[in-house]
Amino acid sequence: MTLEQRVQRLEDRAALEDLAALYCRGADARDAALFSSVWHEDAVWDVGTHVFCGRQEIMSAVAHQWETFRNMQHWTSNSRYDINGDHATGEHDVAALTTLADGSTVLSGGRYRDEFERRDGIWGFTKRTASILTTVTLSAPDQASPPA
């Protein structure tokens, strides 16, 4: 592999890491423009219970989440990418802390499996599959003990 190819691979990986982070940041900040920017127009978002096809359906789905959940905070870790030219796959462990409409809070752990494409020089998601592996219900915020 030439130096130029190695540098390109590093740049591609950095772009994919940014997409994964911007997805979380856009969802958690309820920033529609940011969240929309990570998806290609024909992307698929499989959240386990529903599959949303195309950016418009994806944005409608996340808008519904924002109306339903008071707060979301996502963290991804243990990320791995396989890059092959203008196509890539990725996998991440994810933890999400979510405050539901009733004020209860859940902590979920799971995995994201991603497919990416570079189109016109821009990387974007073509598919993200989210799997929840575990969920723990925590106390509602108004029932939590005050800090010591």
DSSP file (Angstrom, degrees, kcal/mol; ACC not computed):
  #  RESIDUE AA STRUCTURE BP1 BP2  ACC     N-H-->O    O-->H-N    N-H-->O    O-->H-N    TCO  KAPPA ALPHA  PHI   PSI    X-CA   Y-CA   Z-CA
    1    1 A M              0   0    0      0, 0.0     2,-0.0     0, 0.0     0, 0.0   0.000 360.0 360.0 360.0 130.9    0.0    0.0    0.0
    2    2 A T     >  -     0   0    0      1,-0.1     4,-2.3     4,-0.0     5,-0.2  -0.272 360.0-109.1 -75.6 165.1    1.4    3.4   -1.0
    3    3 A L  H  > S+     0   0    0      1,-0.2     4,-2.6     2,-0.2     5,-0.2   0.908 121.3  53.4 -59.3 -42.3    1.7    6.3    1.3
    4    4 A E  H  > S+     0   0    0      1,-0.2     4,-2.3     2,-0.2    -1,-0.2   0.903 109.3  48.2 -60.8 -41.9   -1.1    8.1   -0.6
    5    5 A Q  H  > S+     0   0    0      2,-0.2     4,-2.2     1,-0.2    -1,-0.2   0.887 111.4  50.2 -66.4 -38.9   -3.3    5.0   -0.1
    6    6 A R  H  X S+     0   0    0     -4,-2.3     4,-2.0     2,-0.2    -2,-0.2   0.912 111.2  48.3 -66.2 -41.9   -2.6    4.8    3.6
    7    7 A V  H  X S+     0   0    0     -4,-2.6     4,-2.5     2,-0.2    -2,-0.2   0.913 110.7  51.7 -63.6 -42.2   -3.3    8.5    4.0
    8    8 A Q  H  X S+     0   0    0     -4,-2.3     4,-2.7     1,-0.2    -2,-0.2   0.904 107.9  52.0 -61.1 -41.2   -6.6    8.1    2.1
    9    9 A R  H  X S+     0   0    0     -4,-2.2     4,-2.5     2,-0.2    -1,-0.2   0.901 110.4  48.3 -62.3 -41.2   -7.6    5.2    4.4
   10   10 A L  H  X S+     0   0    0     -4,-2.0     4,-2.4     2,-0.2    -2,-0.2   0.905 112.1  48.7 -65.4 -41.5   -6.9    7.4    7.5
   11   11 A E  H  X S+     0   0    0     -4,-2.5     4,-2.1     2,-0.2    -2,-0.2   0.906 111.9  49.6 -64.5 -40.9   -9.0   10.2    6.0
   12   12 A D  H  X S+     0   0    0     -4,-2.7     4,-2.2     2,-0.2    -2,-0.2   0.926 110.8  49.2 -63.5 -44.8  -11.8    7.8    5.2
   13   13 A R  H  X S+     0   0    0     -4,-2.5     4,-2.6     1,-0.2    -2,-0.2   0.913 110.1  51.2 -61.8 -42.4  -11.8    6.4    8.7
   14   14 A A  H  X S+     0   0    0     -4,-2.4     4,-2.2     1,-0.2    -1,-0.2   0.900 109.5  50.7 -61.4 -40.3  -11.8    9.9   10.2
   15   15 A A  H  X S+     0   0    0     -4,-2.1     4,-2.0     2,-0.2    -1,-0.2   0.891 111.2  47.8 -65.0 -39.2  -14.8   10.8    8.0
   16   16 A L  H  X S+     0   0    0     -4,-2.2     4,-2.2     2,-0.2    -2,-0.2   0.890 110.3  51.6 -69.5 -39.3  -16.7    7.6    9.1
   17   17 A E  H  X S+     0   0    0     -4,-2.6     4,-2.1     1,-0.2    -2,-0.2   0.901 108.9  52.0 -61.9 -40.1  -15.9    8.3   12.8
   18   18 A D  H  X S+     0   0    0     -4,-2.2     4,-3.2     2,-0.2     5,-0.2   0.917 107.2  52.4 -62.0 -43.0  -17.3   11.8   12.3
   19   19 A L  H  X S+     0   0    0     -4,-2.0     4,-2.3     1,-0.2    -2,-0.2   0.929 109.1  49.3 -58.8 -45.3  -20.5   10.4   10.8
   20   20 A A  H  X S+     0   0    0     -4,-2.2     4,-1.5     1,-0.2    -1,-0.2   0.908 115.4  43.9 -61.4 -41.5  -21.0    8.1   13.8
   21   21 A A  H  X S+     0   0    0     -4,-2.1     4,-2.9     2,-0.2    -2,-0.2   0.902 112.4  51.4 -69.9 -41.4  -20.4   11.0   16.2
   22   22 A L  H  X S+     0   0    0     -4,-3.2     4,-3.0     2,-0.2     5,-0.2   0.840 105.1  57.2 -67.5 -32.6  -22.6   13.5   14.3
   23   23 A Y  H  X S+     0   0    0     -4,-2.3     4,-2.4    -5,-0.2    -1,-0.2   0.961 112.3  41.3 -57.8 -51.9  -25.4   10.9   14.2
   24   24 A C  H  X S+     0   0    0     -4,-1.5     4,-2.8     2,-0.2     5,-0.3   0.930 116.8  48.1 -63.0 -46.1  -25.4   10.8   18.0
   25   25 A R  H  X S+     0   0    0     -4,-2.9     4,-2.5     1,-0.2     6,-0.2   0.918 112.8  48.0 -63.1 -43.9  -24.9   14.6   18.4
   26   26 A G  H  X>S+     0   0    0     -4,-3.0     5,-2.2     2,-0.2     4,-0.6   0.914 114.8  45.7 -63.0 -43.3  -27.7   15.4   15.9
   27   27 A A  H ><5S+     0   0    0     -4,-2.4     3,-0.5    -5,-0.2    -2,-0.2   0.941 117.2  43.1 -64.4 -47.3  -30.1   12.9   17.6
   28   28 A D  H 3<5S+     0   0    0     -4,-2.8    44,-0.3     1,-0.2    -2,-0.2   0.851 117.4  44.5 -71.2 -35.2  -29.3   14.1   21.2
   29   29 A A  H 3<5S-     0   0    0     -4,-2.5    -1,-0.2    -5,-0.3    -2,-0.2   0.509 105.8-126.6 -85.3  -4.7  -29.3   17.8   20.4
   30   30 A R  T <<5 +     0   0    0     -4,-0.6     2,-0.9    -3,-0.5    -3,-0.2   0.907  52.8 159.3  57.0  43.2  -32.5   17.5   18.3
   31   31 A D     >< -     0   0    0     -5,-2.2     4,-2.9    -6,-0.2     5,-0.3  -0.828  23.3-172.2-101.2  97.0  -30.7   19.1   15.4
   32   32 A A  H  > S+     0   0    0     -2,-0.9     4,-2.6     1,-0.2     5,-0.2   0.881  83.2  50.9 -61.0 -41.7  -32.6   18.1   12.3
   33   33 A A  H  > S+     0   0    0      2,-0.2     4,-1.5     1,-0.2    -1,-0.2   0.925 114.3  44.1 -63.6 -44.0  -30.1   19.6    9.9
   34   34 A L  H  > S+     0   0    0      2,-0.2     4,-0.6     1,-0.2    -2,-0.2   0.942 115.2  47.2 -66.4 -47.6  -27.2   17.8   11.5
   35   35 A F  H >< S+     0   0    0     -4,-2.9     3,-0.9    -9,-0.2     4,-0.3   0.903 113.0  49.7 -62.3 -41.0  -29.0   14.5   11.9
   36   36 A S  H >< S+     0   0    0     -4,-2.6     3,-1.3    -5,-0.3    -1,-0.2   0.827  99.6  67.6 -64.6 -32.2  -30.2   14.7    8.2
   37   37 A S  H 3< S+     0   0    0     -4,-1.5    -1,-0.2     1,-0.3    -2,-0.2   0.680  91.7  59.5 -67.7 -18.2  -26.7   15.5    7.0
   38   38 A V  T << S+     0   0    0     -3,-0.9    87,-3.1    -4,-0.6     2,-0.3   0.638  94.3  78.7 -85.3 -12.8  -25.3   12.0    7.8
   39   39 A W  E <  S-a  125   0A   0     -3,-1.3     2,-0.2    -4,-0.3    87,-0.1  -0.749  74.2-131.9-101.4 139.5  -27.8   10.1    5.6
   40   40 A H  E >   -     0   0A   0     85,-2.5     3,-2.1    -2,-0.3    14,-0.1  -0.560  39.3-104.4 -75.6 156.2  -27.7    9.6    1.9
   41   41 A E  E 3  S+     0   0A   0      1,-0.3    14,-2.3    -2,-0.2    15,-0.3   0.807 120.1  41.5 -54.0 -35.7  -31.1   10.3    0.3
   42   42 A D  E 3  S+     0   0A   0     12,-0.2    -1,-0.3    13,-0.1    12,-0.1   0.090  87.8 139.2-102.2  22.3  -31.9    6.6   -0.1
   43   43 A A  E <   -     0   0A   0     -3,-2.1    11,-3.8    82,-0.2     2,-0.4  -0.132  44.0-137.9 -67.0 162.5  -30.6    5.4    3.2
   44   44 A V  E     -aB 127  53A   0     82,-1.7    84,-2.2     9,-0.2     2,-0.5  -0.985   9.7-164.5-124.3 133.2  -32.3    2.8    5.4
   45   45 A W  E     -aB 128  52A   0      7,-2.7     7,-2.7    -2,-0.4     2,-0.7  -0.951   6.1-171.4-119.6 108.3  -32.6    3.1    9.2
   46   46 A D  E     +aB 129  51A   0     82,-2.9    84,-3.1    -2,-0.5     5,-0.2  -0.887   9.7 175.0-102.9 108.4  -33.5   -0.2   10.9
   47   47 A V        -     0   0    0      3,-2.4     2,-0.9    -2,-0.7     4,-0.1   0.190  52.6-107.6-101.0  16.1  -34.3    0.3   14.6
   48   48 A G  S    S+     0   0    0      2,-0.4     3,-0.1     1,-0.2    83,-0.1  -0.325 114.6  48.4  93.3 -53.4  -35.4   -3.2   15.2
   49   49 A T  S    S+     0   0    0     -2,-0.9     2,-0.3     1,-0.2    -1,-0.2   0.678 122.9  20.2 -92.4 -20.2  -39.1   -2.6   15.6
   50   50 A H        -     0   0    0      2,-0.0    -3,-2.4    -5,-0.0     2,-0.5  -0.983  63.0-144.4-145.8 153.4  -39.4   -0.5   12.4
   51   51 A V  E     -B   46   0A   0     -2,-0.3     2,-0.5    -5,-0.2    -5,-0.2  -0.991  15.7-161.2-121.0 125.4  -37.5    0.0    9.2
   52   52 A F  E     -B   45   0A   0     -7,-2.7    -7,-2.7    -2,-0.5     2,-0.5  -0.919   5.0-157.6-110.8 128.6  -37.4    3.5    7.7
   53   53 A C  E     +B   44   0A   0     -2,-0.5     4,-0.5    -9,-0.2    -9,-0.2  -0.918  54.8  10.0-114.1 122.9  -36.5    4.0    4.0
   54   54 A G  S  > S-     0   0    0    -11,-3.8     4,-2.3    -2,-0.5   -12,-0.2   0.156  87.6 -85.1  91.7 150.7  -35.2    7.2    2.6
   55   55 A R  H  > S+     0   0    0    -14,-2.3     4,-2.7     1,-0.2     5,-0.2   0.858 124.8  56.7 -59.0 -37.9  -34.1   10.4    4.4
   56   56 A Q  H  > S+     0   0    0    -15,-0.3     4,-2.0     2,-0.2    -1,-0.2   0.930 110.2  43.3 -63.2 -45.3  -37.7   11.8    4.6
   57   57 A E  H  > S+     0   0    0     -4,-0.5     4,-2.3     2,-0.2    -1,-0.2   0.898 113.4  52.9 -65.1 -39.7  -39.0    8.7    6.5
   58   58 A I  H  X S+     0   0    0     -4,-2.3     4,-2.4     1,-0.2     5,-0.2   0.921 109.8  47.8 -61.3 -44.0  -35.9    8.7    8.7
   59   59 A M  H  X S+     0   0    0     -4,-2.7     4,-2.0     1,-0.2    -1,-0.2   0.868 110.5  51.4 -68.3 -35.6  -36.4   12.4    9.6
   60   60 A S  H  X S+     0   0    0     -4,-2.0     4,-1.8    -5,-0.2    -1,-0.2   0.897 110.7  50.2 -64.2 -39.3  -40.1   11.8   10.3
   61   61 A A  H  X S+     0   0    0     -4,-2.3     4,-1.9     2,-0.2    -2,-0.2   0.922 111.7  45.3 -66.7 -44.7  -39.1    8.9   12.6
   62   62 A V  H  X S+     0   0    0     -4,-2.4     4,-2.6     1,-0.2    -1,-0.2   0.867 109.4  56.2 -70.0 -32.8  -36.5   10.9   14.6
   63   63 A A  H  X S+     0   0    0     -4,-2.0     4,-1.7     2,-0.2    -1,-0.2   0.896 106.7  50.7 -62.1 -38.4  -39.0   13.8   14.9
   64   64 A H  H  X S+     0   0    0     -4,-1.8     4,-1.8     2,-0.2    -2,-0.2   0.902 109.0  51.2 -64.7 -40.8  -41.4   11.3   16.5
   65   65 A Q  H  X S+     0   0    0     -4,-1.9     4,-3.4     1,-0.2    -2,-0.2   0.934 108.3  51.9 -59.8 -44.8  -38.7   10.2   18.9
   66   66 A W  H  < S+     0   0    0     -4,-2.6    -1,-0.2     1,-0.2    -2,-0.2   0.848 111.4  47.1 -62.6 -33.4  -38.0   13.8   19.8
   67   67 A E  H  < S+     0   0    0     -4,-1.7    -1,-0.2    -5,-0.2    -2,-0.2   0.814 119.0  41.0 -73.6 -30.3  -41.7   14.4   20.5
   68   68 A T  H  < S+     0   0    0     -4,-1.8     2,-0.4    -5,-0.1    33,-0.3   0.869 109.2  57.9 -87.6 -41.1  -41.9   11.2   22.6
   69   69 A F     <  -     0   0    0     -4,-3.4    31,-0.2    -5,-0.2     3,-0.1  -0.778  63.7-152.6 -99.3 134.9  -38.7   11.2   24.6
   70   70 A R  S    S-     0   0    0     29,-2.0     2,-0.3    -2,-0.4    30,-0.2   0.860  80.5  -2.9 -68.9 -35.6  -37.8   14.1   26.9
   71   71 A N  E     -C   99   0A   0     28,-1.3    28,-2.4     2,-0.0     2,-0.3  -0.993  58.2-168.4-157.5 147.9  -34.0   13.5   26.5
   72   72 A M  E     -C   98   0A   0    -44,-0.3     2,-0.4    -2,-0.3    26,-0.2  -0.996   2.3-176.9-138.7 142.7  -31.6   11.2   24.8
   73   73 A Q  E     -C   97   0A   0     24,-1.6    24,-2.6    -2,-0.3     2,-0.3  -0.938  11.3-168.8-140.4 118.0  -27.8   10.8   25.3
   74   74 A H  E     -C   96   0A   0     -2,-0.4     2,-0.4    22,-0.2    22,-0.2  -0.820   7.4-174.4-109.0 144.7  -25.9    8.3   23.1
   75   75 A W  E     -C   95   0A   0     20,-2.5    20,-2.5    -2,-0.3     2,-0.4  -0.998   6.5-163.2-132.7 134.2  -22.3    7.0   23.4
   76   76 A T  E     +C   94   0A   0     -2,-0.4     2,-0.3    18,-0.2    18,-0.2  -0.906  16.7 161.4-114.5 149.1  -20.6    4.8   20.9
   77   77 A S  E     +C   93   0A   0     16,-2.3    16,-2.8    -2,-0.4    -2,-0.0  -0.921  49.1  44.2-152.0 174.4  -17.4    2.8   21.6
   78   78 A N  E    S-     0   0A   0     -2,-0.3     2,-0.1    14,-0.2    -1,-0.1   0.860  74.5-176.6  52.4  41.3  -15.4   -0.1   20.3
   79   79 A S  E     -     0   0A   0     13,-0.1     2,-0.4    -3,-0.1    13,-0.2  -0.418  10.7-176.4 -73.7 142.8  -15.9    1.1   16.7
   80   80 A R  E     -C   91   0A   0     11,-2.0    11,-2.1    -2,-0.1     2,-0.4  -0.998   3.3-167.9-140.7 136.5  -14.5   -0.9   13.8
   81   81 A Y  E     -C   90   0A   0     -2,-0.4     2,-0.5     9,-0.2     9,-0.2  -0.968  12.5-162.6-127.3 140.9  -14.5    0.0   10.1
   82   82 A D  E     -C   89   0A   0      7,-2.5     7,-2.1    -2,-0.4     2,-0.5  -0.984  19.1-165.5-118.9 116.6  -13.8   -2.0    7.0
   83   83 A I  E     +C   88   0A   0     -2,-0.5     2,-0.3     5,-0.2     5,-0.2  -0.884  16.4 173.0-110.9 130.0  -13.2    0.3    4.0
   84   84 A N  E >   -C   87   0A   0      3,-3.3     3,-1.5    -2,-0.5     2,-0.4  -0.769  62.7 -69.9-136.5  88.1  -13.2   -0.9    0.4
   85   85 A G  T 3  S-     0   0    0     -2,-0.3    -1,-0.1     1,-0.3    32,-0.0  -0.505 117.4  -7.9  67.1-121.5  -12.9    2.0   -2.0
   86   86 A D  T 3  S+     0   0    0     -2,-0.4    32,-2.5    -3,-0.1     2,-0.4   0.253 127.9  73.1 -92.9  11.1  -16.1    4.1   -1.9
   87   87 A H  E <   +CD  84 117A   0     -3,-1.5    -3,-3.3    30,-0.2     2,-0.3  -0.945  56.3 167.2-125.5 146.9  -17.9    1.5    0.3
   88   88 A A  E     -CD  83 116A   0     28,-1.8    28,-2.9    -2,-0.4     2,-0.3  -0.990  20.0-152.3-153.1 156.9  -17.5    0.7    4.0
   89   89 A T  E     -CD  82 115A   0     -7,-2.1    -7,-2.5    -2,-0.3     2,-0.3  -0.920  17.1-174.7-125.1 157.8  -19.1   -1.1    6.8
   90   90 A G  E     -CD  81 114A   0     24,-1.8    24,-3.2    -2,-0.3     2,-0.3  -0.984  12.5-161.2-149.0 158.3  -18.8   -0.3   10.5
   91   91 A E  E     +CD  80 113A   0    -11,-2.1   -11,-2.0    -2,-0.3     2,-0.3  -0.995  13.7 174.9-143.6 139.5  -19.8   -1.7   13.9
   92   92 A H  E     - D   0 112A   0     20,-2.2    20,-2.6    -2,-0.3     2,-0.3  -0.990  30.1-127.0-141.7 145.8  -20.1    0.1   17.2
   93   93 A D  E     -CD  77 111A   0    -16,-2.8   -16,-2.3    -2,-0.3     2,-0.4  -0.740  36.3-162.0 -83.1 146.8  -21.2   -0.7   20.7
   94   94 A V  E     -CD  76 110A   0     16,-2.4    16,-2.8    -2,-0.3     2,-0.4  -0.990  18.8-169.1-135.8 142.3  -23.8    1.9   21.9
   95   95 A A  E     -CD  75 109A   0    -20,-2.5   -20,-2.5    -2,-0.4     2,-0.4  -0.987  12.5-171.9-122.9 139.2  -25.2    3.0   25.2
   96   96 A A  E     -CD  74 108A   0     12,-2.5    12,-2.8    -2,-0.4     2,-0.6  -0.993  14.6-159.3-137.3 129.3  -28.2    5.3   25.4
   97   97 A L  E     -CD  73 107A   0    -24,-2.6   -24,-1.6    -2,-0.4     2,-0.4  -0.938  23.4-176.8-104.7 119.8  -29.7    7.1   28.4
   98   98 A T  E     -CD  72 106A   0      8,-2.8     8,-2.6    -2,-0.6     2,-0.6  -0.971  23.1-152.3-128.1 129.6  -33.3    8.0   27.6
   99   99 A T  E     -CD  71 105A   0    -28,-2.4   -29,-2.0    -2,-0.4   -28,-1.3  -0.899  26.7-146.2 -97.2 118.4  -35.8    9.9   29.6
  100  100 A L    >   -     0   0    0      4,-3.1     3,-2.0    -2,-0.6   -31,-0.2  -0.216  28.5 -95.6 -81.1 171.5  -39.3    8.8   28.5
  101  101 A A  T 3  S+     0   0    0    -33,-0.3   -32,-0.1     1,-0.3    -1,-0.1   0.817 123.7  55.7 -58.4 -33.0  -42.4   10.9   28.4
  102  102 A D  T 3  S-     0   0    0      2,-0.1    -1,-0.3     1,-0.1     3,-0.1   0.439 120.9-106.0 -82.4   2.3  -43.5    9.7   31.8
  103  103 A G  S <  S+     0   0    0     -3,-2.0    39,-0.2     1,-0.3    -2,-0.1   0.303  78.4 131.7  92.8  -9.9  -40.3   10.9   33.3
  104  104 A S        -     0   0    0     36,-0.2    -4,-3.1    -5,-0.1     2,-0.4  -0.424  47.2-141.7 -73.7 155.0  -38.8    7.5   33.8
  105  105 A T  E     -DE  99 138A   0     33,-0.8    33,-3.5    -6,-0.2     2,-0.4  -0.956  14.7-169.1-122.6 136.1  -35.3    6.9   32.6
  106  106 A V  E     -DE  98 137A   0     -8,-2.6    -8,-2.8    -2,-0.4     2,-0.5  -0.941  12.2-150.8-123.1 147.1  -33.8    3.8   30.9
  107  107 A L  E     -DE  97 136A   0     29,-2.8    29,-2.8    -2,-0.4     2,-0.4  -0.979  21.8-173.6-114.8 121.0  -30.3    2.9   30.1
  108  108 A S  E     -DE  96 135A   0    -12,-2.8   -12,-2.5    -2,-0.5     2,-0.4  -0.884  11.4-161.9-117.7 146.7  -29.9    0.7   27.0
  109  109 A G  E     +DE  95 134A   0     25,-2.8    24,-2.8    -2,-0.4    25,-2.0  -0.973  30.6 123.4-124.2 142.6  -26.9   -1.1   25.6
  110  110 A G  E     -DE  94 132A   0    -16,-2.8   -16,-2.4    -2,-0.4     2,-0.4  -0.835  46.9 -86.7-166.6-155.9  -26.7   -2.4   22.0
  111  111 A R  E     -DE  93 131A   0     20,-2.4    20,-2.7   -18,-0.3     2,-0.5  -0.997  16.0-150.0-142.2 141.3  -24.9   -2.4   18.7
  112  112 A Y  E     -DE  92 130A   0    -20,-2.6   -20,-2.2    -2,-0.4     2,-0.5  -0.940   9.4-166.9-106.3 133.8  -25.0   -0.4   15.5
  113  113 A R  E     -DE  91 129A   0     16,-2.3    16,-2.7    -2,-0.5     2,-0.3  -0.993  19.5-168.2-119.1 123.1  -24.1   -2.1   12.3
  114  114 A D  E     -DE  90 128A   0    -24,-3.2   -24,-1.8    -2,-0.5     2,-0.4  -0.796  23.8-163.4-120.2 151.9  -23.5    0.4    9.5
  115  115 A E  E     -DE  89 127A   0     12,-2.7    11,-3.1    -2,-0.3    12,-1.8  -0.997  20.8-175.6-127.5 135.9  -23.1    0.6    5.7
  116  116 A F  E     -DE  88 125A   0    -28,-2.9   -28,-1.8    -2,-0.4     2,-0.3  -0.900  11.0-168.0-129.4 154.4  -21.6    3.7    4.2
  117  117 A E  E     -DE  87 124A   0      7,-2.0     7,-1.8    -2,-0.3     2,-0.6  -0.993  20.0-135.2-138.2 148.2  -20.9    5.0    0.7
  118  118 A R  E     + E   0 123A   0    -32,-2.5     2,-0.4    -2,-0.3     5,-0.3  -0.919  29.7 179.6 -98.8 120.8  -18.9    7.9   -0.6
  119  119 A R  E >   - E   0 122A   0      3,-2.9     3,-2.1    -2,-0.6    -2,-0.0  -0.988  68.8  -9.9-125.5 128.7  -20.9    9.7   -3.2
  120  120 A D  T 3  S-     0   0    0     -2,-0.4    -1,-0.2     1,-0.3     3,-0.1   0.866 132.7 -53.5  50.7  38.2  -19.5   12.8   -5.0
  121  121 A G  T 3  S+     0   0    0      1,-0.2     2,-0.5    -3,-0.1    -1,-0.3   0.455 117.5 110.9  82.5   1.2  -16.6   12.7   -2.5
  122  122 A I  E <   - E   0 119A   0     -3,-2.1    -3,-2.9     2,-0.0     2,-0.2  -0.939  59.2-141.2-117.1 125.4  -18.9   12.7    0.6
  123  123 A W  E     + E   0 118A   0     -2,-0.5     2,-0.3    -5,-0.3    -5,-0.2  -0.589  32.1 160.0 -77.9 143.4  -19.3    9.8    3.0
  124  124 A G  E     - E   0 117A   0     -7,-1.8    -7,-2.0    -2,-0.2     2,-0.3  -0.981  43.5 -88.5-155.3 162.3  -22.8    9.0    4.3
  125  125 A F  E     +aE  39 116A   0    -87,-3.1   -85,-2.5    -2,-0.3    -9,-0.3  -0.546  30.3 175.5 -70.6 135.3  -24.9    6.3    5.8
  126  126 A T  E    S+     0   0A   0    -11,-3.1   -82,-1.7     1,-0.4     2,-0.3   0.571  77.5   4.4-105.2 -23.8  -26.7    4.0    3.4
  127  127 A K  E     -aE  44 115A   0    -12,-1.8   -12,-2.7   -84,-0.2     2,-0.4  -0.937  56.8-175.2-158.4 137.3  -27.9    1.8    6.2
  128  128 A R  E     -aE  45 114A   0    -84,-2.2   -82,-2.9    -2,-0.3     2,-0.5  -0.990   8.7-167.0-130.7 126.5  -27.8    1.7   10.0
  129  129 A T  E     -aE  46 113A   0    -16,-2.7   -16,-2.3    -2,-0.4     2,-0.5  -0.963   7.0-160.9-112.7 122.9  -29.2   -1.2   11.9
  130  130 A A  E     - E   0 112A   0    -84,-3.1     2,-0.5    -2,-0.5   -18,-0.2  -0.900   6.6-172.9-107.2 128.1  -29.7   -0.7   15.7
  131  131 A S  E     - E   0 111A   0    -20,-2.7   -20,-2.4    -2,-0.5     2,-0.6  -0.984  14.3-147.9-121.0 126.5  -30.0   -3.7   18.0
  132  132 A I  E     + E   0 110A   0     -2,-0.5   -22,-0.3   -22,-0.2     3,-0.1  -0.834  18.9 174.8 -92.0 124.8  -30.8   -3.3   21.6
  133  133 A L  E     +     0   0A   0    -24,-2.8     2,-0.3    -2,-0.6   -23,-0.2   0.706  65.0   4.7-101.6 -26.6  -29.1   -6.0   23.7
  134  134 A T  E     - E   0 109A   0    -25,-2.0   -25,-2.8     2,-0.0     2,-0.4  -0.985  55.8-168.0-157.7 148.3  -30.1   -4.9   27.2
  135  135 A T  E     - E   0 108A   0     -2,-0.3     2,-0.4   -27,-0.2   -27,-0.2  -0.995   2.8-168.0-141.1 135.5  -32.2   -2.3   28.9
  136  136 A V  E     - E   0 107A   0    -29,-2.8   -29,-2.8    -2,-0.4     2,-0.5  -0.988  18.9-136.2-122.5 130.0  -32.3   -1.3   32.6
  137  137 A T  E     - E   0 106A   0     -2,-0.4   -31,-0.2   -31,-0.2     2,-0.2  -0.749  24.4-165.0 -86.3 128.1  -35.0    1.0   34.0
  138  138 A L  E     - E   0 105A   0    -33,-3.5   -33,-0.8    -2,-0.5     2,-0.0  -0.552  32.7 -76.1-103.7 171.9  -33.6    3.6   36.4
  139  139 A S        -     0   0    0     -2,-0.2    -1,-0.2   -35,-0.1     5,-0.1  -0.322  55.0 -98.3 -65.0 149.3  -35.5    5.8   38.9
  140  140 A A    >>  -     0   0    0    -36,-0.2     3,-2.1     1,-0.1     4,-0.7  -0.429  36.0-113.6 -63.7 145.3  -37.4    8.7   37.5
  141  141 A P  G >4 S+     0   0    0      0, 0.0     3,-0.9     0, 0.0    -1,-0.1   0.844 116.8  53.1 -53.5 -37.7  -35.5   12.0   37.8
  142  142 A D  G 34 S+     0   0    0      1,-0.2   -38,-0.1   -39,-0.2    -2,-0.1   0.596 110.1  49.6 -76.4  -7.5  -37.9   13.5   40.3
  143  143 A Q  G <4 S+     0   0    0     -3,-2.1    -1,-0.2     2,-0.1    -3,-0.1   0.439  86.0 113.7-103.3  -4.7  -37.5   10.3   42.5
  144  144 A A  S << S-     0   0    0     -3,-0.9    -4,-0.0    -4,-0.7     0, 0.0  -0.343  74.6-107.5 -70.4 148.7  -33.7   10.3   42.4
  145  145 A S        -     0   0    0      1,-0.1    -1,-0.1    -2,-0.0     3,-0.1  -0.480  38.2-106.4 -71.4 143.9  -31.8   11.0   45.6
  146  146 A P        -     0   0    0      0, 0.0    -1,-0.1     0, 0.0     0, 0.0  -0.373  46.8 -88.4 -67.8 153.2  -30.1   14.3   45.9
  147  147 A P              0   0    0      0, 0.0    -3,-0.0     0, 0.0     0, 0.0  -0.297 360.0 360.0 -61.6 146.0  -26.3   14.3   45.5
  148  148 A A              0   0    0     -3,-0.1    -3,-0.0     0, 0.0     0, 0.0   0.460 360.0 360.0 -77.4 360.0  -24.4   13.8   48.8
